[in-house]
């Protein structure tokens, strides 16, 4: 019987998950068309619930956070390559990345501008407390982060043609 130390057992448990093998090879980039739409839809619905109704504020905030959690993992395997030395990008991929992030930052800026104006006017009109305003601003901040992660993947996925396998027979 081989005695293993606690650290060796931890190493074995990590190897069992398969994560070290994923880190060693480059990511398989593929088109993600519906996951960013799902994340943005959940987050948008949650933000509307959070802003409109005090009773549904936790419910809306939960949907914003679920959309954010889905969107955070989009850059890992989406079509937009990261700026790392392990992944070499050609001119087309650099242009796609530039355009995708310009679209994303435009969407974030427009949403932030409209959301801050809306959240500046509504507390005066509806008599919100500081706590109510802060919770809605937090939901808006997570919605903006969701947009930042999901919109580049969404844009790049719809801008690229889907890859078809060779049909040589």
Secondary structure, 3 states (H helix, E strand, C coil): CCCCCHHHHHHHHHHHHCHHHHHHCCCCCCCCCHHHHHHHHHHHHHHHHHHHCCCCHHHHHHHHHHHHHHHHCHHHHCCCCCCCCCCCCCHHHHHHHHHHHHHHHHHHHHHHHHHHHHHHHHHHHHCCCHHHHHHHHHHHHHHHHHHHHHHHHHHHHHHCCCCCCCCCC
